[in-house]
Amino acid sequence: MRKTDDKSKKYARSADRLALVGGDWYFQTREGARGPFETREAAKFELMSYIDTMKFIAANEAEIPSGVDWQDVTLVNIEVPMF
């Protein structure tokens, strides 16, 4: 549960947040569905990225400047090639 969540509301965890709708894949969050994605694997990858981003935001909330739109935050892994 995040600090901003309504503590009086119950949030259920879903074993599978992925759904195929009209030939496109989506994943479900508390904020709504995300997608469409062409494959289940792509939707699952984006879901894992979304979860990692939410964990990063929760762990670093004090360091993130005020006024940042949380919907615009995405955690990315940058790999630097070793030459």
C-alpha positions as CSV (number, residue, x, y, z in Angstrom):
1,M,0.0,0.0,0.0
2,R,1.3,3.4,-0.9
3,K,1.1,6.4,1.4
4,T,-1.4,8.1,-1.0
5,D,-3.8,5.1,-1.0
6,D,-7.1,5.3,0.8
7,K,-6.5,3.3,3.9
8,S,-10.2,2.5,4.3
9,K,-10.3,0.8,0.9
10,K,-9.2,-2.8,0.4
11,Y,-6.8,-3.5,-2.5
12,A,-6.7,-7.1,-3.7
13,R,-3.6,-8.5,-5.3
14,S,-4.2,-10.2,-8.6
15,A,-2.2,-13.3,-9.6
16,D,-2.5,-12.3,-13.2
17,R,-2.9,-8.7,-14.2
18,L,-2.6,-9.4,-18.0
19,A,-5.7,-9.5,-20.2
20,L,-6.3,-10.1,-23.9
21,V,-8.9,-7.7,-25.3
22,G,-9.8,-7.6,-28.9
23,G,-6.5,-9.1,-30.0
24,D,-4.4,-6.7,-27.9
25,W,-2.8,-7.3,-24.5
26,Y,-3.2,-5.0,-21.5
27,F,-2.2,-5.0,-17.8
28,Q,-4.3,-3.7,-15.0
29,T,-3.2,-1.3,-12.3
30,R,-5.1,0.5,-9.6
31,E,-5.1,3.5,-11.9
32,G,-6.6,1.6,-14.8
33,A,-5.6,-0.5,-17.7
34,R,-2.2,0.0,-19.5
35,G,-1.7,-0.9,-23.2
36,P,-2.3,-2.0,-25.8
37,F,0.7,-4.3,-26.4
38,E,1.1,-6.7,-29.4
39,T,2.1,-9.7,-27.3
40,R,1.6,-11.1,-23.9
41,E,5.4,-11.1,-23.4
42,A,5.5,-7.3,-24.2
43,A,2.7,-6.6,-21.7
44,K,4.4,-8.7,-19.0
45,F,7.7,-6.8,-19.6
46,E,6.0,-3.5,-19.3
47,L,4.1,-4.6,-16.2
48,M,7.4,-5.6,-14.6
49,S,8.9,-2.2,-15.5
50,Y,5.8,-0.5,-14.1
51,I,6.2,-2.4,-10.8
52,D,9.9,-1.6,-10.6
53,T,9.1,2.1,-11.2
54,M,6.4,2.2,-8.5
55,K,8.9,0.6,-6.0
56,F,11.6,3.1,-7.0
57,I,9.2,6.0,-6.5
58,A,8.2,4.7,-3.0
59,A,11.8,4.2,-2.0
60,N,12.9,7.6,-3.2
61,E,9.9,9.8,-2.7
62,A,11.8,12.3,-0.5
63,E,14.4,12.9,-3.3
64,I,11.9,13.4,-6.1
65,P,11.2,17.1,-6.6
66,S,7.7,18.3,-5.7
67,G,5.5,18.9,-8.7
68,V,6.6,15.9,-10.6
69,D,3.7,14.1,-12.2
70,W,4.1,10.4,-11.1
71,Q,2.5,9.3,-14.4
72,D,5.5,10.8,-16.2
73,V,8.1,8.8,-14.1
74,T,9.6,5.7,-15.7
75,L,12.6,3.8,-14.3
76,V,15.0,2.7,-17.0
77,N,18.0,0.5,-16.9
78,I,20.9,1.9,-18.9
79,E,23.6,-0.5,-19.8
80,V,27.0,1.0,-20.7
81,P,29.0,-1.1,-23.1
82,M,32.4,-2.2,-22.0
83,F,35.0,-1.6,-24.7
